[in-house]
Amino acid sequence: MERNIAPTVVPPPSPRQGPLVQDSLET
């Protein structure tokens, strides 16, 4: 369980969900 969340919810969703969600709401 911890191995599936570390490499799947740490590198991609961390830096991608941040700027991607703010850019979509701001524009």
Biopython code that builds the backbone (N, CA, C, O; Angstrom):
import numpy as np
from Bio.PDB.StructureBuilder import StructureBuilder

atoms = [
    (1, "MET", "N", (0.854, -1.204, 0.000)),
    (1, "MET", "CA", (0.000, 0.000, 0.000)),
    (1, "MET", "C", (0.889, 1.253, 0.000)),
    (1, "MET", "O", (0.634, 2.196, -0.750)),
    (2, "GLU", "N", (1.895, 1.261, 0.812)),
    (2, "GLU", "CA", (2.760, 2.470, 0.881)),
    (2, "GLU", "C", (3.606, 2.593, -0.405)),
    (2, "GLU", "O", (3.972, 3.699, -0.803)),
    (3, "ARG", "N", (3.902, 1.485, -1.032)),
    (3, "ARG", "CA", (4.769, 1.538, -2.242)),
    (3, "ARG", "C", (3.934, 2.050, -3.417)),
    (3, "ARG", "O", (4.470, 2.694, -4.319)),
    (4, "ASN", "N", (2.678, 1.783, -3.415)),
    (4, "ASN", "CA", (1.833, 2.203, -4.553)),
    (4, "ASN", "C", (1.499, 3.701, -4.437)),
    (4, "ASN", "O", (1.205, 4.355, -5.437)),
    (5, "ILE", "N", (1.545, 4.216, -3.245)),
    (5, "ILE", "CA", (1.179, 5.650, -3.052)),
    (5, "ILE", "C", (2.425, 6.542, -3.145)),
    (5, "ILE", "O", (2.334, 7.715, -3.504)),
    (6, "ALA", "N", (3.571, 5.976, -2.820)),
    (6, "ALA", "CA", (4.798, 6.809, -2.836)),
    (6, "ALA", "C", (5.172, 7.203, -4.269)),
    (6, "ALA", "O", (5.363, 8.390, -4.534)),
    (7, "PRO", "N", (5.280, 6.270, -5.181)),
    (7, "PRO", "CA", (5.705, 6.569, -6.558)),
    (7, "PRO", "C", (4.537, 7.006, -7.431)),
    (7, "PRO", "O", (4.743, 7.349, -8.595)),
    (8, "THR", "N", (3.348, 7.002, -6.914)),
    (8, "THR", "CA", (2.185, 7.393, -7.749)),
    (8, "THR", "C", (1.547, 8.679, -7.237)),
    (8, "THR", "O", (0.830, 9.357, -7.973)),
    (9, "VAL", "N", (1.802, 9.007, -6.007)),
    (9, "VAL", "CA", (1.175, 10.240, -5.467)),
    (9, "VAL", "C", (2.238, 11.185, -4.925)),
    (9, "VAL", "O", (1.970, 11.991, -4.034)),
    (10, "VAL", "N", (3.443, 11.080, -5.469)),
    (10, "VAL", "CA", (4.509, 11.979, -4.952)),
    (10, "VAL", "C", (5.143, 12.795, -6.079)),
    (10, "VAL", "O", (5.291, 14.009, -5.940)),
    (11, "PRO", "N", (5.516, 12.169, -7.172)),
    (11, "PRO", "CA", (6.173, 12.892, -8.263)),
    (11, "PRO", "C", (5.185, 13.481, -9.281)),
    (11, "PRO", "O", (5.340, 14.647, -9.645)),
    (12, "PRO", "N", (4.200, 12.751, -9.749)),
    (12, "PRO", "CA", (3.317, 13.261, -10.802)),
    (12, "PRO", "C", (2.206, 14.165, -10.273)),
    (12, "PRO", "O", (2.054, 15.277, -10.779)),
    (13, "PRO", "N", (1.443, 13.755, -9.307)),
    (13, "PRO", "CA", (0.306, 14.552, -8.833)),
    (13, "PRO", "C", (0.746, 15.731, -7.982)),
    (13, "PRO", "O", (-0.027, 16.669, -7.793)),
    (14, "SER", "N", (1.935, 15.707, -7.479)),
    (14, "SER", "CA", (2.387, 16.816, -6.604)),
    (14, "SER", "C", (2.646, 18.093, -7.425)),
    (14, "SER", "O", (2.052, 19.135, -7.149)),
    (15, "PRO", "N", (3.519, 18.014, -8.417)),
    (15, "PRO", "CA", (3.870, 19.200, -9.216)),
    (15, "PRO", "C", (2.934, 19.367, -10.409)),
    (15, "PRO", "O", (2.954, 20.421, -11.045)),
    (16, "ARG", "N", (2.144, 18.403, -10.725)),
    (16, "ARG", "CA", (1.265, 18.514, -11.928)),
    (16, "ARG", "C", (-0.115, 19.010, -11.488)),
    (16, "ARG", "O", (-0.716, 19.838, -12.173)),
    (17, "GLN", "N", (-0.611, 18.528, -10.383)),
    (17, "GLN", "CA", (-1.964, 18.952, -9.965)),
    (17, "GLN", "C", (-1.921, 20.396, -9.442)),
    (17, "GLN", "O", (-2.945, 21.079, -9.428)),
    (18, "GLY", "N", (-0.780, 20.845, -9.027)),
    (18, "GLY", "CA", (-0.684, 22.209, -8.461)),
    (18, "GLY", "C", (-0.854, 23.273, -9.538)),
    (18, "GLY", "O", (-1.831, 24.022, -9.522)),
    (19, "PRO", "N", (0.078, 23.341, -10.462)),
    (19, "PRO", "CA", (0.053, 24.383, -11.497)),
    (19, "PRO", "C", (-1.018, 24.108, -12.543)),
    (19, "PRO", "O", (-1.478, 25.027, -13.221)),
    (20, "LEU", "N", (-1.409, 22.866, -12.672)),
    (20, "LEU", "CA", (-2.417, 22.530, -13.697)),
    (20, "LEU", "C", (-3.808, 22.965, -13.237)),
    (20, "LEU", "O", (-4.630, 23.394, -14.047)),
    (21, "VAL", "N", (-4.060, 22.856, -11.968)),
    (21, "VAL", "CA", (-5.404, 23.214, -11.451)),
    (21, "VAL", "C", (-5.528, 24.729, -11.334)),
    (21, "VAL", "O", (-6.605, 25.279, -11.565)),
    (22, "GLN", "N", (-4.455, 25.398, -10.982)),
    (22, "GLN", "CA", (-4.508, 26.872, -10.827)),
    (22, "GLN", "C", (-4.555, 27.533, -12.208)),
    (22, "GLN", "O", (-5.198, 28.568, -12.381)),
    (23, "ASP", "N", (-3.881, 26.941, -13.174)),
    (23, "ASP", "CA", (-3.862, 27.539, -14.520)),
    (23, "ASP", "C", (-5.236, 27.403, -15.177)),
    (23, "ASP", "O", (-5.660, 28.274, -15.938)),
    (24, "SER", "N", (-5.914, 26.320, -14.879)),
    (24, "SER", "CA", (-7.228, 26.076, -15.509)),
    (24, "SER", "C", (-8.280, 26.994, -14.872)),
    (24, "SER", "O", (-9.218, 27.424, -15.543)),
    (25, "LEU", "N", (-8.126, 27.284, -13.608)),
    (25, "LEU", "CA", (-9.118, 28.125, -12.906)),
    (25, "LEU", "C", (-8.829, 29.613, -13.159)),
    (25, "LEU", "O", (-9.744, 30.436, -13.199)),
    (26, "GLU", "N", (-7.573, 29.931, -13.325)),
    (26, "GLU", "CA", (-7.225, 31.371, -13.517)),
    (26, "GLU", "C", (-7.541, 31.815, -14.948)),
    (26, "GLU", "O", (-7.934, 32.962, -15.162)),
    (27, "THR", "N", (-7.376, 30.934, -15.918)),
    (27, "THR", "CA", (-7.604, 31.362, -17.310)),
    (27, "THR", "C", (-9.036, 31.253, -17.675)),
    (27, "THR", "O", (-9.411, 31.569, -18.804)),
]
sb = StructureBuilder()
sb.init_structure("model")
sb.init_model(0)
sb.init_chain("A")
sb.init_seg("    ")
for serial, (resi, resn, name, xyz) in enumerate(atoms, 1):
    if name == "N":
        sb.init_residue(resn, " ", resi, " ")
    sb.init_atom(name, np.array(xyz, "f"), 0.0, 1.0, " ", f" {name:<3s}", serial, name[0])
structure = sb.get_structure()
